[in-house]
Amino acid sequence: MSTIAFELPTMTCGHCVKAVTAAIQTVDKQAQVVIDLPTHQVRVDTGASQAQLAQALKEAGYEPA
């Protein structure tokens, strides 16, 4: 497992947090997701690649900065 971080400027509310978490967990059901909403930061402990997670986030409407 590795820790991957993303900045998601368009993540602004509780609904966004749920959508981002769900998108990440479609790639890795066991991923541990930690979100800091005020700073738009997401940290993921996962076995998936950064590219896989970034693609899932894009498909959910959250473009990593």
Sequence and secondary structure as in RCSB ss.txt:
>XXXX:A:sequence
MSTIAFELPTMTCGHCVKAVTAAIQTVDKQAQVVIDLPTHQVRVDTGASQAQLAQALKEAGYEPA
>XXXX:A:secstr
 EEEEEE TT  SHHHHHHHHHHHHHH TT EEEEEGGGTEEEEEESS HHHHHHHHHHTT    
